[in-house]
Amino acid sequence: MDLYYEVNGIGQPVVLLTGGADVRNWTFVAPLLEKHYKVVAFDGRGTGKSPSPIEDVNPVEDLLSLFDHLEINQATLIGHSMGGQIATEFALNYPERVSKLILLAPGLSGFSYSKEFGERMKKVHEAAPDIDKMIELLLCDPSNRVVAVSPHRDLMVQMLRHHMNRMFEWPPVKLIWPQPPAIERLGELSVNTLLIIGKEESPDNLLVANYFRMHSDARIIEIPGADHMANLTHPEKLYSLITDFMEE
């Protein structure tokens, strides 16, 4: 296993997944969970301390390899952002390996993001390789309106800067997702699922949550005053919701 991972605590296994960040994404949540569970946090390929990809990346199969390497038969998945997209895909393709599925502001493969979202991301890409400008634009995004003015802004900036530097190292590879996309298969989601989203999220991410509400049996809980980074700004609330759900 060449991916970087950390394992702390004992008990029922919980695997934490993130997207455009690294294990620091769970700085405030993981220590709370480690009091009662065996918590696995890892850096996806090309992020954090994991190696850069040398070929197209299949994040679902990478997660399966991590499960097998750590001899985890079944675990609760907690996925944030693109980590939530990976967790959903994994639960659809390997439901027997997932005890419960917890999604925090997840992405969703096959979802058509708005023109406004596309234009914002285009501006970020056009600012490359000026990382400071790219970070400035991302912090102005509606999905970061709370964390950008919080005491955790510096940590957010550090993670963004590290992630962008890593991405500039990547060869021209693409992400491989299972087909058909998850948006067409949500009705098949058999794992008990909780989706948590901040009320101050971007319109697109709120629409993703609503899609889960309409097309799956997922329970949807909104956190007032939270944006895309509730894991940084509202860790105690998040921990409470997670543990209540896991202990049902």
C-alpha positions in Angstrom: 0.0 0.0 0.0 1.7 3.2 -1.2 -1.0 5.6 0.1 -0.2 7.6 3.3 -2.6 6.7 6.2 -3.0 7.1 9.9 -4.8 4.7 12.3 -5.7 5.8 15.8 -8.1 4.6 18.4 -9.7 1.2 19.0 -13.2 -0.2 18.3 -15.5 -0.2 15.3 -13.5 1.0 12.2 -14.3 4.4 10.7 -12.6 5.5 7.5 -12.4 9.3 6.8 -12.3 10.4 3.1 -11.6 13.8 1.7 -11.1 15.4 -1.7 -8.9 18.4 -2.4 -7.1 18.3 1.0 -5.3 15.9 3.2 -5.6 14.3 6.7 -5.5 17.8 8.2 -9.1 18.1 7.0 -10.0 16.0 10.0 -7.9 17.9 12.6 -10.8 18.6 14.9 -13.1 15.7 14.1 -10.7 12.7 14.2 -9.5 13.2 17.8 -13.2 13.1 19.0 -14.0 10.0 17.1 -10.8 8.3 18.2 -12.1 8.2 21.8 -14.6 5.5 20.8 -13.6 4.1 17.3 -10.7 2.9 15.3 -10.2 5.8 13.0 -8.4 5.6 9.6 -7.6 8.8 7.8 -5.6 8.8 4.6 -4.4 11.0 1.8 -5.8 10.2 -1.6 -3.4 9.6 -4.5 -1.6 12.9 -5.4 -2.6 14.6 -2.2 -1.0 15.2 1.2 1.8 12.7 1.8 0.6 10.1 -0.8 2.6 9.7 -4.1 1.6 11.5 -7.2 -0.2 9.4 -9.8 1.7 7.9 -12.7 -1.5 6.7 -14.5 -5.2 7.5 -14.4 -6.6 7.4 -10.8 -9.4 5.1 -9.7 -10.2 6.4 -6.2 -12.8 3.7 -5.5 -10.3 0.9 -6.2 -7.7 2.8 -4.2 -10.1 2.7 -1.2 -10.7 -1.0 -1.7 -7.0 -1.6 -1.7 -6.7 0.3 1.6 -9.5 -1.8 3.2 -7.8 -5.0 2.1 -4.3 -3.8 3.2 -5.6 -2.9 6.7 -7.7 -6.1 6.8 -10.9 -4.1 7.3 -13.9 -6.3 6.5 -16.5 -3.6 7.0 -16.4 0.1 8.2 -18.4 3.2 8.5 -17.4 5.6 5.8 -17.3 9.4 6.5 -16.7 11.3 3.2 -16.4 15.1 2.8 -16.7 16.9 -0.5 -15.2 14.7 -3.2 -14.5 12.2 -0.4 -18.3 12.0 -0.2 -18.5 11.2 -3.9 -15.9 8.5 -3.5 -17.7 7.1 -0.4 -21.0 7.0 -2.3 -19.5 5.2 -5.3 -17.8 2.7 -2.9 -21.1 2.0 -1.1 -22.9 1.4 -4.4 -20.2 -0.9 -5.7 -19.1 -2.7 -2.4 -22.1 -2.4 -0.1 -21.0 -5.4 1.9 -17.9 -3.5 3.0 -19.8 -0.5 4.4 -21.7 -0.6 7.7 -22.9 3.0 7.5 -22.4 5.8 5.1 -22.0 9.4 6.4 -21.6 12.2 3.8 -20.6 15.7 4.5 -21.4 18.2 1.7 -20.7 15.4 -0.9 -20.0 15.6 -4.6 -22.0 13.4 -6.9 -20.8 11.9 -10.1 -23.1 12.7 -13.0 -24.5 15.8 -11.4 -24.7 18.9 -13.7 -23.2 21.8 -11.9 -24.4 25.3 -12.7 -23.0 27.7 -15.2 -22.0 30.0 -12.3 -20.0 27.2 -10.7 -18.3 26.4 -13.9 -17.4 30.1 -14.4 -16.0 30.4 -10.9 -13.8 27.3 -11.4 -12.6 28.6 -14.8 -11.4 31.8 -13.1 -9.5 29.7 -10.5 -7.8 27.6 -13.3 -7.0 30.7 -15.3 -5.2 32.2 -12.3 -2.7 29.3 -12.3 0.2 29.2 -11.6 -0.4 32.1 -9.2 -1.4 30.0 -6.1 -2.1 33.1 -4.0 -4.6 34.3 -6.5 -6.2 30.8 -6.8 -6.6 30.6 -3.1 -8.1 34.1 -2.9 -10.7 33.1 -5.5 -11.6 29.9 -3.7 -12.0 31.6 -0.4 -14.4 34.0 -2.1 -16.6 31.1 -3.3 -20.0 31.0 -1.7 -19.2 27.5 -0.3 -16.5 29.0 1.9 -18.2 32.1 3.2 -18.1 31.0 6.9 -14.7 29.4 7.1 -13.1 32.3 5.3 -13.8 34.6 8.2 -13.3 32.0 10.9 -10.2 31.3 13.1 -9.6 28.3 10.8 -8.9 30.3 7.7 -5.1 29.8 8.1 -5.5 26.0 8.2 -7.7 26.2 5.1 -5.1 28.3 3.3 -2.3 25.9 4.2 -4.3 22.9 2.9 -5.2 24.6 -0.3 -1.6 25.8 -0.9 -0.2 22.3 -0.3 -2.9 20.7 -2.5 -2.3 23.1 -5.4 1.5 22.6 -5.2 0.9 18.8 -5.4 -1.5 19.1 -8.3 1.2 21.0 -10.3 3.3 17.9 -9.9 0.7 15.6 -11.5 1.2 14.2 -15.0 -1.8 14.6 -17.4 -4.0 11.9 -15.8 -7.8 11.7 -15.2 -10.0 10.3 -12.5 -11.8 7.1 -13.3 -15.3 6.6 -11.9 -17.6 3.6 -12.0 -20.3 3.6 -14.7 -23.1 4.4 -14.8 -22.6 7.5 -12.6 -23.9 7.5 -9.1 -26.6 10.0 -9.9 -28.3 7.3 -11.9 -28.0 4.7 -9.2 -29.0 6.5 -5.9 -32.1 4.4 -5.7 -29.8 1.3 -5.4 -28.1 2.8 -2.3 -28.8 0.1 0.3 -26.4 1.2 3.0 -28.0 3.2 5.9 -27.0 6.8 4.9 -26.7 10.2 6.6 -26.0 13.4 4.6 -25.0 16.5 6.6 -24.8 19.9 4.9 -24.3 23.4 6.1 -27.2 25.8 5.5 -24.6 28.4 4.2 -23.5 26.1 1.4 -23.3 27.0 -2.2 -26.5 26.5 -4.2 -25.0 23.7 -6.2 -24.0 21.7 -3.1 -27.5 22.3 -1.6 -29.0 20.9 -4.9 -26.8 17.8 -4.5 -28.2 17.3 -1.0 -31.7 17.7 -2.3 -31.0 15.1 -5.0 -30.1 12.6 -2.4 -33.3 13.6 -0.5 -35.5 13.0 -3.6 -33.8 9.9 -5.0 -32.5 7.9 -2.0 -33.4 6.9 1.5 -30.6 9.1 3.0 -31.4 11.1 6.1 -30.6 14.8 5.5 -29.5 17.1 8.3 -28.6 20.8 7.9 -26.3 22.6 10.2 -27.2 26.3 10.7 -24.3 28.7 10.3 -22.1 26.2 8.5 -20.7 26.2 5.0 -18.7 23.6 3.1 -16.1 23.3 5.9 -18.3 22.3 8.8 -15.5 19.8 9.7 -13.4 22.8 10.6 -15.9 25.3 12.0 -18.5 22.9 13.7 -16.6 19.8 14.7 -18.4 19.2 18.0 -21.8 19.4 16.3 -20.6 17.1 13.5 -19.3 14.6 16.0 -22.6 14.6 17.8 -24.5 13.9 14.6 -22.1 11.2 13.5 -22.0 9.3 16.8 -25.8 9.5 17.3 -26.2 8.0 13.8 -23.6 5.3 14.3 -25.0 4.2 17.6 -28.6 3.8 16.4 
